[in-house]
Amino acid sequence: MKKSLVLVSLLVLALVVACAAPTAPAPVVQTVVVPATVVVPGAPVVQTVIVAGTPQVQVVTATPPPPTVAPTKAPVGMKDTIVLAMSQEPDTLNPFIGSMMARSLVNRAVYGDCVVQDNKAAWVPVLCESVPTVDNGQAKFVGDGVDKHLEATFKYKAGIKWHDGTPLKASDQVFGWKMYMNAKFPATDRSFIYKVYDVQAVDAQTFKVIWMSESQALQAAAGTLKGNVDFSAFKDDYKDTYGDWKGQGPVVDPIFWSFDYAMPEQILGKLKPEEIEKSDFSKKIVGAGPYKLREWQPAQQIILDAVADHPLKPKIKTIIFRFITDASAELAALQKGEIDGATQIGFDTDSSPELDKLPKDAYRVDYTPGYQWEHIDLNTTAFPFDDVKVRQALAYATDKKAIVDQLYYGKVKVANSWLPDFHWAYDASKLTIYPFDVQKAKDTLKAAGWDCTKNPCQKAFTDAAGKTTNKNLEFTLQTTDRKDRQALAQVLQAQWKKVNMGVNLQFLYGRGLFATCTGGAGGPLNCRTFQAGMYTWLSGDDPDQSTLYTCKSTPSEKNGYSGQNYPGICDKTLDDLLVKGANSISQAERKPIYLDAQKRWTDLVPVIPLKANANVTVWSTHLKNATGVPTQSGETWNMYAWEWVP
Amino acid sequence: MRNFIIRRLFQAFILLFFISALIYFILNFVPGGPFDLLRTSNPRVTQDHINRLNALLGLDKPVYERYIIWLGKLLQGDWSNSWTVSVGRPVSELIMNRLPYTVLLMSISTGLSIVIAIPIGVYSAVKQYSWADYVVTALSFFGAAMPTFFFGILMIIFFAVFLGWFPAAGGVASPGLPGNIIDVIRRVITFGQSDPNIAGREAEIFIDGLKHLAMPATVLSLFNLAGYSRYVRSSMLEVLKQDYMRTARAKGVKERVVILKHGLRNALIPVVTVIMLSIPGLFTGAIITETIFSWPGMGRLFFDGISQVDWALVQGILVITAFLVVICNLLADISYALIDPRIQYG
C-alpha cells in the first residue's frame, strides 16, 4: 500500500511538473553541407553551425560508421519468440476432424495448405505453385454430354517435406481423399468432397482432381457408382443432393481450387480410419507447413518452431499460442506487454473501449468485418410472418445503425444481405434495402390490413367456416441465452414496440435453439415451430446459399427434418437463381446471378440481416505483415511472412 | 468399527451406482448434442452429417443401452474418450494431465488458509468481542462474500499490471521456459530421473512457478480462510467453556498451554472433520479462479466439458467427484472416532 501511494504521488508530481514547465521553442532544422575533415571511424564528428534567424546554435554531428564487423548477438529489441493469446484451446490438431477456429489458426502454419485466402480474400498459392483456374488452363471441362466433367490439376512447389523428413507427394492427396471418403473416418463435412469422382497422382508433385459428371452423379444417387472409393456408403446423401440431377450438367464446386486433403501416408497408412481420431497424430501433428509443432502443453500453450529449410522461409524462429481464457486477463497481459498479439479467438467488440485505450505506438487493434452475420429468421409459413408485408414492415421498423453504434461501439457493419459489403458478389445498389422508417413500417402494416391505432396492431381474419376473429400482431423472438444476444433482443423489442408490434422474448440454452428435430419434437428451428429466431450464420467467400434458401432445403417431416431453410422460403425464381449460381465456376457468370438472387431475397424478406460481425485482433506494432482477416483462413495464413521489426 | 466400515463401504457402492445413473441420465437428457452447433459455423453440414457423427460416438442408441455400455467400460477402467474438448483422447488421460496442477493449487491454497485460519480463529475466540475479534469477523465475511472472479481481476490489475510483481497472463510458467513447477516437483520426486530438459534451470522454473501460483492461491485461500476461521472460532468458544479448561487453570497451568494444549486440541476435532470433507475440492479445482488465471486445472476442464457438451468428460469428472465425496465422508467419520475416544461405532 505504501509503495503504491508513493508511486501515485510521484505520478501526480510528474504530471504537474510537465504541465508547468515552459515549452522550449521548436528548433529550426536546416541541412548544412559539412566540409571535408579528418574522420576517425567510430568517432563522432562535431561541427558547429550558426543557423541564421534562430536564437541558438544548432550543433550537427555525424558519426561515420565503424568498420563492418559481424554481429555477435541480435540487435537490441529483436525477438526470436512471438507470443500470441488465444482464449480457446484446439480440440485436436488433426485438420480433418473437428471444426474449431483455434485448430485452423495453428494448422495454417503447421499443416500447410495448397492454396489459401489472403487478407483481401483473394486465393493465393502457398504449398502449391499456382491456383488452378479455367483462365490459366489448369482447370478444364473434359468430355461431352452427360459425361462432361471438370478436371483440375495442382502442382506442389519443389522441396516441401513433411516434418518427419518425408517428401510431400501428390500421392498423399490420393491417400487423403480415400481416407476421407471412408465412412468410418469421423469427417465433419463431406459436402465438398462428395462431388469428386477421383484423384490421381500424375507425378511426384502433380495431382489431378476429377469431379463428377452428370451421369456419375445420378449413379451415385442410385448407389451404383463404382470407383476408387465406396460411393454407396453415402448413397442417402447423394440421393438427397443428386436424386433429381438429370439435365443439370456436370457437378462442380465454385471454389474447386480449394481441394486439399493431403495426409501423410507414411504415418496414417498404418492406421485404420476409426483409429486416427484417437491416435497421437491428432496431438503431435506432423504437417508440411513452415512451422512445426515443438510441444502442446495441454491448457497452457502450443509452441511452434520455424522449419529452417522450408521453401517459404519463415522469419520468426518460434511462435507460441498461449491460452488465456479470460478476456480481462488477456487485456492485462497486453497492457503489461507480456504478449505480442491476440488472435481473433479472444476479444469481441465488447472489449473495444478498453482495447482502444492501448498505447497506439505499442499495439494496433484490427476490427475486420468477416463472414459471420447476425440475423433474424422469420417463419414465412406461420402467422404473422406468412405475409410478406408484415416482414417488410418489421424490416422498416429495425434501426440497425442504432444497434451497431450503441451495442457494438460502431465496430461492426450493418448487414443488408447474407454477403458482407466487401464481397465480389455484393452491390448495395442492386438490393432492396429497408432504411429505418417508423412511418413507412406503419404504412406497410396498414396496407396489409392491420389496424395499428390499437396496441398491439389488430386485424380481422376469416377462417374457412366463415368465422371472423381479431388477431393481435404478436410474436415470440427466440434466441440463445448469450449475454450480447439478450441485450440485442431487448433493443429490438423496444424498436418494434414503436410500431405497435407485441414482442415476447425467449432465451434458450445455446444448443436448445439448434437441437435436432425428431418426430416433430425438438429444437424450434429444425422443427420450424418458431416465429422469429435470431442467431449467427457463417457465409463464406463462395456466395452459394443453395443449401439454405431453396425449397428442398426446408426441414419437414418428409425429409426427416434435415435441411437448414428454417424460414421455409420457397420461391421458384430464387430457387432457380441459387441452383444456377452453385453450378457455375465462372465468377463473371455468377456475379449477376447472385445479384439477382440477393435482390429477390431482399424483396421477400425471409430473413432480416442485422450486422456483420467483426474479427477483433490485436498486434504489436513491431510485428509486420500480421493483420486481421475476414476469411476462414484466419490471420495465420501468412505466418511465414511475419517479421519482427525492432 | 470394522463392521461399521464394511457396512459403510457397501452403502457407498450402492450409492455410487445410483449417483452414476443419475449423472448419466441427467446429462444425456439435456437438449442438443455435441455436434449441433456445427451447422452454425458451416451451413453445408446437414443433419445426415450430424447423424453419422453421432453414430460414431454411439449416440444413436437408446439412453439406457448407452448407460449400460458406459458403466461396463467404467468398471473395467475405461473412462471413454472425449467427444469435443480433446477429440478422441481418453478422459482418464485428460484428467491425469490436469490433476497435478489442481492438487498443487488447491493444496497450497487450502494449506495456507488452514495455517492462517487456526491462529486467527483461536485469537478471535480467546479475545471474544474485542476489536481484534471484530476485525477478524469482518474480514471473514468480506472474504466469504467477495466474488472470486472480481477479486481475481482486481489482483491482476493491481499486482500484475500496476505493480508488475506477478504475471498478468496467468498460466503455470512464463513462455520460453522449458518446463513448469510441476516438472520440477516431479524431477525432485524421481531424484532427477524425469524431465531432463529442465536440468540446470530447476530453481528458475520453480521461482517462476511460485510467481504464477501466488495470485490464484491467494484468491482461493482468502475464500476458504473465511470459513475455516469461523469454524475454529466457534469450536474454540465451545471448548473454552468446558470444565477441564477451568481445572487446568486452577492447577496453575500457563494460559498459553491451557489454550493450545487443552483447548485447541479439542477444538480441532470438528475442524479436522470439516477439512476432511473439503478433500474432494483438492481434486475438483475451482472453475472461476482457474479461468481467470488460466490455470490448467480440473475446474477449467470441467467448465470446458460443459460448455462444449462433452458429456463423456463431464461424466468422468462427476463420477470421480462423487466417489471422493462418499469416501471422504467415510474417512471423516472414521477420523472423528479415532481422534475423539468418546465416539464409538458399532
Interface residues (C-beta under 8 A of the other chain):
Chain A: K3 S4 T81 V83 A85 E89 D91 T92 N94 I97 G98 S99 A183 K184 P186 T188 D189 R190 S191 F192 D236 D237 D240 E274 E277 K278 S279 S282 K283 Q297 P298 A299 Q300 Q301 T318 I320 R322 F323 I324 T325 D326 S328 A329 E330 A332 A333 Q335 K336 E338 I339 Y509 G510 R511 G512 F514 A515 T516 G522 G523 N526 Y535 T536 W537 L538 S539 Q545 T547 L548 P555 G560 Y561 S562 G563 Q564
Chain B: V30 P31 G32 G33 D36 L37 L38 R39 T40 S41 N42 P43 R44 V45 T46 Q47 D48 H49 I50 R52 L53 L56 N81 T84 V85 S86 V87 G88 R89 P90 L94 N97 R98 I153 I156 I157 F158 A160 V161 F162 L163 G164 P167 A168 A169 G170 G171 V172 A173 P175 G176 N180 T291 I292 F293 S294 P296 G297 R300 L301 D304 Q308 V309
